[in-house]
Amino acid sequence: MLSIRLGLDMICPMLKWKLAAAVALTLAACAPQKTAEKKEAYAPAEAPAAMGKLAPNVLFEGYDVVDLSGAVAEIMPAHWGTSPAFQRWTYNWFTPQKDHYGNDYFVSEGPYFGQRYVIDEHTGTQSDFPAHFVPPDRGEMGKMTGEHYPLDRMMGPAVVIDVADIRDKAENGKSPVISVQRVQDWEKANGEIKKGDVVLFRSGYSDAYYKPMPEGLRMTYMPVVAKTAPGWPAPEPAVMTYLNGKGVVHMGIDGASMGPAEGGQAVHLAGLEKGMSWEEMLIGLDKVPARGAFYMALGVKVRGQSGSITRACAFVPRAR
């Protein structure tokens, strides 16, 4: 809980005191009686008395929660172009069911519904951790698998850089380049990117091409495998160095990968070897303003993981 409290310095001002109050109340409820004199140290002075009965609708009052994740399904292009697709089966249904031939189709050990998955950890909206591209013999980041990655790095004030104007403007099999100059031009118009900001690149690529098959072949198969269409806009390696130098540790993109369609190793290494992380295949970034929202992504925790299927969202200030 203390690490959560310390991380509040990066949170948007309107959310900061509310989240701090939630932490304070949790600490107060969990602390033993003998430490009662220390409870007040965690309570922000500006929190109103009404926060005594905190509820989610109070904590996020004035904000809309925007889901930035695509739904994974067998008919969706959630997998990398050359990787096996998502598979699943029902291992238990409420009652036994027969197929058209009279064979047992759904077994039932009780009145509940359960499924099993076969899934690449880099499927759908997903997080990349340093170990994804950094070998274990290349220092600390090569051993930084997902279960060890600090959660407080996967959230922060959202900075949305719109690059929709360059989408599809590249040769087939290649990605349009998001340059350092492009990022710097955005800063001139919107303000400097600061330490703790979560930089999100929005091109509208996933919104346009994350569609049921066969239309969904446009997502990764056509640009990566068949090379019959341009890829998604992707940053050049120097962008990762530039942003990390400003204190950025987490990012996101609504393309299929943070790296370009023609080969993403250089971009991945440029960021992951510095301890950065990010989400790929985000959806709906057009609902998040250039500044003012708070971003968060939480994935499944598995030992030794290089990435994770993830539920990403943004807390967007409601128009008054």
C-alpha positions in Angstrom: 0.0 0.0 0.0 2.9 2.4 0.7 4.2 2.0 -2.8 0.8 3.0 -4.1 0.7 6.1 -1.9 4.2 7.1 -3.1 3.2 6.8 -6.7 0.4 9.3 -6.4 2.7 12.2 -7.4 2.2 11.2 -11.0 -1.6 11.2 -10.9 -3.8 13.9 -12.5 -4.6 16.5 -9.9 -8.3 15.8 -9.7 -7.8 12.1 -9.1 -4.8 12.5 -6.8 -6.6 13.4 -3.6 -9.4 10.9 -4.2 -7.1 8.0 -4.7 -5.0 9.1 -1.8 -8.1 9.1 0.3 -9.0 5.6 -0.7 -5.5 4.4 0.2 -5.7 6.3 3.5 -9.0 4.7 4.4 -7.8 1.2 3.5 -4.7 1.7 5.7 -6.9 2.9 8.5 -9.2 -0.1 8.3 -6.3 -2.6 8.1 -4.0 -1.2 10.7 -3.9 -2.7 14.2 -5.1 -0.6 17.1 -1.6 -0.1 18.5 -0.7 1.9 15.4 -3.7 4.2 15.5 -1.6 7.3 16.2 0.0 6.9 12.7 -3.2 6.7 10.7 -3.4 10.4 10.1 0.0 10.5 8.3 -1.6 9.0 5.2 -4.7 11.1 5.0 -4.4 14.1 2.6 -5.3 17.4 4.3 -7.5 18.5 1.3 -9.8 15.4 1.4 -13.3 16.4 2.4 -15.1 14.8 5.4 -17.6 13.2 3.0 -14.9 10.8 1.9 -15.5 8.8 5.1 -17.8 6.5 3.2 -15.8 6.1 0.0 -17.4 4.2 -2.9 -16.2 3.8 -6.6 -18.8 6.2 -7.9 -17.4 8.8 -5.5 -13.7 8.0 -6.2 -14.1 8.5 -9.9 -16.8 11.2 -9.8 -16.4 13.5 -12.8 -14.6 10.9 -14.9 -15.8 8.4 -17.5 -14.0 5.0 -17.7 -13.0 4.3 -21.3 -12.2 0.8 -22.3 -9.2 0.7 -24.6 -9.1 -3.0 -25.1 -10.2 -5.1 -28.1 -12.2 -8.3 -27.4 -10.3 -11.5 -28.3 -12.2 -14.2 -30.2 -11.4 -17.0 -32.7 -12.7 -14.9 -35.6 -10.7 -11.8 -34.7 -7.2 -10.9 -35.8 -5.9 -10.8 -32.2 -2.7 -12.8 -33.0 0.5 -11.8 -34.8 0.3 -12.6 -38.5 2.5 -15.7 -38.3 1.4 -16.9 -34.8 -1.3 -19.5 -34.0 -4.7 -18.1 -33.4 -6.6 -18.1 -30.1 -8.4 -21.3 -29.3 -10.8 -22.4 -26.6 -13.2 -25.0 -25.6 -15.9 -25.4 -23.0 -14.9 -28.0 -20.4 -18.2 -27.7 -18.3 -21.7 -26.6 -19.0 -24.7 -26.3 -16.7 -26.2 -29.5 -18.0 -24.8 -32.3 -20.3 -25.3 -31.5 -24.0 -25.2 -33.7 -27.1 -24.0 -32.7 -30.6 -25.9 -33.3 -33.8 -24.7 -36.9 -33.9 -25.8 -37.8 -30.3 -22.3 -37.7 -28.9 -21.4 -35.9 -25.7 -20.6 -32.3 -26.6 -20.7 -30.5 -23.3 -20.1 -32.5 -20.2 -21.3 -31.3 -16.8 -19.9 -31.9 -13.4 -22.2 -29.2 -11.9 -24.3 -26.2 -12.8 -21.6 -23.8 -14.0 -19.9 -22.6 -17.2 -16.1 -22.9 -17.6 -13.7 -22.7 -20.6 -10.0 -23.4 -21.3 -7.8 -21.3 -23.5 -4.8 -21.9 -25.8 -3.4 -18.4 -26.2 -0.2 -16.6 -27.1 0.6 -14.2 -24.3 1.0 -11.5 -27.1 -2.6 -11.6 -28.2 -5.1 -8.8 -28.6 -4.5 -5.8 -26.4 -1.3 -6.8 -24.8 1.6 -5.6 -22.6 5.3 -6.0 -23.5 7.8 -6.4 -20.7 11.6 -6.0 -21.0 12.3 -9.8 -21.2 10.3 -9.9 -24.4 13.3 -8.8 -26.4 16.2 -8.5 -24.0 18.0 -11.8 -23.5 18.6 -12.9 -19.9 22.4 -12.6 -20.3 22.1 -8.9 -21.1 21.7 -7.6 -17.6 18.9 -6.9 -15.2 16.3 -6.1 -17.8 16.8 -9.5 -19.4 15.4 -11.0 -16.3 12.6 -8.5 -15.9 9.6 -10.7 -16.7 6.0 -9.5 -16.2 5.4 -10.8 -12.6 8.4 -8.6 -11.4 7.5 -5.5 -13.4 6.3 -2.7 -11.0 2.6 -2.0 -11.4 3.0 1.7 -10.7 4.9 2.0 -14.0 1.9 0.8 -16.0 -0.3 3.8 -15.2 0.0 7.6 -15.2 -1.3 10.8 -16.9 -2.1 10.1 -20.5 -0.4 11.9 -23.4 -2.1 11.1 -26.7 -0.1 11.9 -29.8 -2.3 11.8 -32.9 -0.5 10.4 -36.0 -3.7 9.5 -38.0 -2.5 11.6 -40.9 0.3 9.2 -41.7 -1.7 6.0 -41.4 -1.4 3.8 -44.6 1.1 6.2 -46.0 3.9 3.8 -46.6 5.0 1.1 -49.0 3.3 -2.3 -48.7 4.9 -4.3 -45.9 6.4 -1.3 -44.2 5.2 1.1 -41.5 4.9 4.9 -41.6 7.6 6.3 -39.3 6.8 8.3 -36.1 9.9 10.5 -35.8 11.4 12.3 -32.9 10.6 15.6 -34.7 7.0 14.5 -34.8 7.0 14.1 -31.0 8.7 17.4 -30.5 6.3 19.2 -32.8 3.4 17.8 -30.7 5.1 19.1 -27.5 5.4 22.6 -29.1 1.6 22.6 -29.6 0.5 20.8 -26.4 3.2 21.2 -23.8 6.3 19.3 -22.8 6.1 15.6 -22.0 7.0 15.1 -18.4 8.3 12.3 -16.2 5.7 9.7 -15.4 3.5 10.6 -18.5 2.2 7.6 -20.4 2.7 8.4 -24.1 0.0 6.9 -26.4 0.3 6.9 -30.2 -3.1 7.1 -31.9 -3.5 6.4 -35.6 -6.8 4.7 -35.6 -5.2 1.6 -37.1 -6.8 -1.0 -34.8 -10.2 0.8 -34.9 -10.1 0.5 -38.7 -8.7 -3.0 -39.1 -9.4 -5.1 -36.0 -12.4 -6.7 -37.7 -13.8 -10.2 -37.9 -12.1 -12.4 -40.5 -11.6 -12.4 -43.4 -11.6 -8.6 -43.3 -9.3 -8.8 -40.3 -6.5 -10.1 -42.4 -5.7 -6.5 -43.0 -4.6 -6.1 -39.3 -1.3 -8.0 -39.4 -1.4 -10.8 -42.1 -1.4 -8.5 -45.1 1.3 -6.1 -44.0 3.5 -8.6 -42.2 3.1 -11.9 -44.1 1.6 -11.2 -47.5 3.1 -7.7 -47.7 0.2 -6.5 -49.7 -0.7 -3.5 -47.5 1.1 -0.9 -45.4 1.7 -1.5 -41.7 0.6 0.7 -38.8 2.5 3.9 -37.9 5.4 3.0 -35.5 8.1 5.1 -33.7 11.7 5.0 -34.8 14.2 3.7 -32.2 15.3 7.2 -31.4 11.8 8.1 -30.1 12.2 5.5 -27.3 15.5 7.0 -26.3 14.1 10.6 -26.4 11.0 9.8 -24.3 12.9 7.7 -21.8 15.3 10.6 -21.4 12.4 12.7 -20.3 11.3 10.2 -17.7 8.7 8.2 -19.7 8.7 4.5 -18.7 5.3 3.4 -20.1 3.7 3.8 -23.5 0.9 2.5 -25.8 0.0 2.3 -29.4 -3.1 1.3 -31.4 -1.1 -0.6 -34.0 -0.3 -4.3 -33.9 3.2 -3.7 -32.5 5.3 -0.9 -31.1 7.8 -1.8 -33.8 7.2 -1.5 -37.5 5.8 -4.2 -39.8 9.1 -4.8 -41.5 10.9 -5.7 -38.3 10.4 -4.5 -34.7 13.6 -5.7 -32.9 15.4 -2.3 -33.0 12.5 -0.4 -31.6 11.7 -3.0 -28.9 15.3 -3.2 -27.7 15.6 0.6 -27.7 12.8 0.8 -25.1 12.8 -2.5 -23.3 16.5 -2.6 -22.5 15.9 0.7 -20.6 13.2 -0.9 -18.5 10.3 0.5 -20.5 7.0 -1.3 -21.1 3.9 -0.6 -23.3 0.6 -1.8 -24.6 0.0 -2.7 -28.2 -3.3 -3.1 -30.2 -5.1 -0.5 -28.1 -8.5 0.5 -29.4 -10.6 3.7 -29.0 -7.9 6.2 -28.3 -10.0 8.8 -30.2 -12.1 8.9 -27.0 -9.1 10.1 -24.9 -8.0 13.7 -25.1 -4.5 14.8 -25.9 -4.0 15.6 -22.2 -6.1 15.4 -19.0 -6.9 11.7 -18.7 -5.3 9.0 -16.5 -4.2 5.8 -18.1 -4.0 2.3 -16.5 -3.3 -1.2 -17.9 -3.3 -4.4 -15.8 -2.6 -7.8 -17.2 -2.6 -11.4 -16.1 0.3 -12.2 -13.7 2.2 -15.3 -14.8 5.7 -16.4 -13.7 8.3 -16.0 -16.4 6.1 -14.1 -18.8 7.4 -11.9 -21.6 4.0 -10.2 -22.1 0.4 -10.4 -21.1 -3.1 -10.1 -22.5 -4.2 -6.9 -20.9 -7.3 -4.8 -20.0 -6.3 -1.1 -20.6 -8.5 1.8 -19.7 -8.5 5.6 -19.3 -10.2 7.8 -16.8 -11.4 10.7 -18.9 -12.7 13.9 -17.4 -16.4 14.3 -18.0 -17.5 17.4 -19.9 -19.1 20.0 -17.7 
